[in-house]
């Protein structure tokens, strides 16, 4: 029998019993769920994953540098921009590793 709206669809050839209306509705609902899953899998991302990773890494670096400036300038009572100079860290290294 052909499948049409309002008609009962038959089961595959190996079973001789026709499908009930509930079984037809259940089968259609399952097919709609499968179609929805396929649509979700095919969606295009607005921001690709590699761009998200780069943005997160950039934000980590910005937060680290901001923490250095605030820590050195506010907590350490120094000039905030001195935290970004190489001479500051050379001086700190010399203090930690005293040459004898």
HUCOR-V138080 format. One record per pair of residues at least 6 apart in sequence whose C-alpha atoms are under 7 Angstrom apart, sorted by the first residue. I is the first residue (numbers start at 1). J is the second residue. D is the distance in Angstrom with one decimal. If there is no record, write none. Layout:
i & j & d
I & J & D
I & J & D
This chain:
i & j & d
1 & 9 & 6.7
1 & 10 & 6.6
3 & 9 & 5.4
8 & 19 & 6.4
8 & 20 & 6.7
8 & 21 & 6.5
9 & 18 & 6.4
9 & 19 & 5.7
9 & 24 & 7.0
10 & 18 & 4.3
10 & 19 & 5.4
11 & 17 & 6.5
11 & 18 & 5.5
11 & 19 & 5.8
68 & 83 & 6.2
69 & 80 & 4.9
69 & 81 & 6.4
69 & 83 & 5.6
70 & 80 & 6.6
72 & 78 & 5.9
72 & 80 & 5.9
72 & 83 & 5.9
73 & 79 & 5.1
73 & 80 & 3.9
82 & 88 & 6.7
